[in-house]
Amino acid sequence: MEKMANNFKINEIAKNYVSKKFPLASKKEKEKIIKDWERKIKVSRLVVDDFKQRIGNPRGMKILDDGCGNGGLAIAFSETMAEIFGVDVEKELIDISQEHASNYKVSPQFVFYDGKKLPFEDNFFDAAISVSVLEHVSDPINYLREILRVLKPRGSLYLAFPNKLWPRETHTLLWFIHWLPYKIAASIVKYLKHCPYKDNNLHFYTYWNLKNILEKSGKWMIKEEEGRSKNIIKNSIKIFLDFFGLSYKYFLPHIQLILTKNGK
């Protein structure tokens, strides 16, 4: 049963935020962002379910939401009785998150920070979540290094971000644009009157890009996982890719991994 109060209208808040933050975005781009905000709690609860299966029950865990946005993930994890801390580099999003959480009758802690050094001591968190944030980060090496610093030894990071290999770019909604050299793509995006790359601070990564970033950011381990699909076609594709030493995860629309801090 929803615990949300009736006076909080996420649709209107999203429209106001998008009109100020992305004035040059196309109508479709704006509509997508607004729809994403409207569905955020529902999607976040699915992330919680996935977290439970892949990491464990978050109840009682101290968890970092690094790039909390409108607070949806922090709210969903708070509903499980986790101790959640959400951080973001936009003060407006911190304010929105606090109001959003209040209307769901939960109390995660939201903290504004500079995007460089997390305002927490070493080995502070049991786990961290980063969903659709990495592609907006200017320094991904430092971003992941800081998460590593504040995680306890053997702590886990639930990481998800759009896959550069997927043919449709998930923000501009343009096909193949992110396969072009960055400066050329940015010019085309601007010419087509979509949200400029710089307004959304967009960057694009493959699985192999991520592995390179991880090697430079510290002692991370990628948790080996088996897919749970029972679809014959999907499983056949997995077997085919496995024959060539490739994981099907390398080619999905979003790359989703569980990373573990290596240490005792």
N, C-alpha and C positions, 0 to 999 in steps of 0.2 A: 504493500500500500504506500502511495506517495505521501511524503511528509512535507511537501512544498507548500508554502503559503501562496495565496492567490494574488498578492500584490506585486510579485516579482515577475516581470515580463521579459524573459530572456530574448524574445524576438525583437522587441523595441530597443533593448540595450545593444544587441548585436548590430542592428541597423545603424544606430548612432555611432558605434565604434568603427564599423566598416567605412562609413561615409567620411569619417575624419582620418582614419589610418590609411585607407586605400582609395583616394579620390579618383585615381586614374584607372582603376580596375574596370573591366567590362561588366555589363549587367549580369552575365552568367557567373563570372567569378564572385561577384558580391552575393548573388543568390546562393552559391555553393557554401560560402563562409557562413552565411546566416543559417542555412539549413544544418551545417555541421554543429553550430552552437546549439541549435534547438534539439539535436539528437545526442548531444555530448554526454548527458547523464546515462542514457540508455547504452551507448557505445562503451562508456567507461565501466559500467557494470559488467559488460562482457569481458573487458580487459581484466577486471578483478577475478572473474571466473577462470580465465586463462592463467593468471598469476597463481591461483590456487593449485592448478594442475601442474604447472611447470616449476614453481618455486616452493609453494606451501601456503598454509592458511596465514593471511596477513594479520589476523587478530593478535594484538599485543606487540606487533612489530613496530619499530621506529623506522619510518619510510620517508625518503626524499622524493618529491615530485619536482624534477629539475626542468623548469619551463612550464609552469602550471597553467598559463593561459587564463581561461575564464573559470578555472577551479573545478571543472567536472570530474577529473580523475581523483583529485584530493577528496572531493565529496563522496565519491563511490567507495574509496578505500576507508574513509572515516566511518561509513555505514557498517563496516566489518569490525569496528572497534580497534583499528590500527591507529597508531600515533603518527599522523602525517604532517609533513612540513612542505609547503609549496613555495617555490621561489620563482621570481620572474624579473626581467630587466625593465618592464613597463609598469610604472606606478599605477596607471589607470587599470591595468589588468589585476593588480593586487587588490585595488578597491572593489572592482567588479567581483572578484573571487570571494572576498569577504562577505559581500552582500548576498551572493549566490548561495554560499554555504549556510548563511544565517537563515535563509528561506527553506533550507532542507533540514534545519534543526540539528546541524552538526557543527563541530568547531575545530577544523584543521587550522594549523598556524600558517599564515601567509607572510612572506618576507620579501621585500624589495631589495635587490642587490645589483652590483655593477656588472655582472656577467663575466667577471674575471676570477674572483676568489669567493668561494662559497662561505657564508658567515657562520660556519660550524667548525668545531674542533675535529681533529683527526679521529678516525674510528668511531664515529658517532652513530651511524645508521646501520640497521640490519639489512636494508635493501633500498634500492632506488628504482625509479621509473622514469623513462624518457620516451615519450610517444609523439612522433611527428614534431620533434624539436631540433634534432641534429642538422637538418637541412637549412635551418635558419641561423645557425651559429657561425660566427666569423672565424673562430679559432677552435675547431673540433678537437684538436690534440689537448689543448688546455681544458676544454669542457670536460672531456673524459678523464683527464688526469685529476681534476678537482673532485669528480664523483668518486674516483678510486681512493683519493685521500680521505674522504669523509666516511667511506664504507668500512665496516669492521672486517677483519680478515675472514675470508670465505663468504663475505656478503655478496649479494647478487644484484645485478642491474638488469631490469627488463627494458630492452632497447628495441625500438621500432622506428623505421623511417622509410620514405619512398625509395623504391629501387630505380636507379638511373637506367637500367636495362629495359624497364617497362616502357612500351612505346608511347603512351599518353602521359604527358607531364601533369601531375595531380593538382597543381596550383593554377597555372594559366589555362589548363584544359586543352592545350595544343598538342598535336601529334608530332612526335620525333624532334621537337624543338630543342630539347635538352641533350640531344645527341650531337648537336652542332658545337663548334668552338664557342666558348662562353660569351665573348664580346659580340660575335656575330648574332648569336641567339638573342642576346639582350637587346640588340638593335632591332631585330625583327619583332620581338615582343612589343617593344615601344611603338614601332610603326603600325602594328596591327591593333593598337590601342587596348592592350591588355595591361595588367598591373606590372609596372617595371620591376625587373629583378631586384633593383636596389631598395625599392619600397618594402619588399618582403624578405630582403636579405637572403636570397635563394642560392643554394649550392646543391650539387647532385653527386651521389655516391653509389657505387656498386659494392657488392660484398668484398671484392678484392681491395677496393679503396679503403673500406672500413678496416680490413686486416692490417693494412699499412699504418692507418691512424692508431690502431690499438697497440702496435709494436712500439710506436713512438710515445704513447701516453702512459705506459707503465705495465705492470704485471697483471694482465688480464688473461683469463682462460675462457674459451667459448665452450659452453656446455653442449655436449653431444646429445642430440635428441632424435627420436624416430617420429615420423608423421603418424597421425591417427586416422587418416582417411581410409574408408573401405571401398572407395570408387575404383573399379577395375582399370579404367583408362588412366586415372591419375597414378595408380600404383605401377602400371606398366611403364609410364613415362619415367617414374622414379627409378625403376630397374634399369631402363635404357641409359639414363644419365649416370647412375651408379657405375655402369660398365666403363664409362669414360672418366670415372673419378670425380664426378660433379654432383653437387646436391641440388635437388629441385628448388630449394630455398633461394638459390642464387638468381632465380628467374621469376619469382613471384612479384606482384605489384608493390608489396611492402616487404622489406627485410625485417624479420623479427627474430631476435636472438636473446638468449640468457647468458650474460657474462658474469663471471665469478672473480672476485678479488683473490689473487694467488697469494697465500701467506698463511702463517700459523696463528 
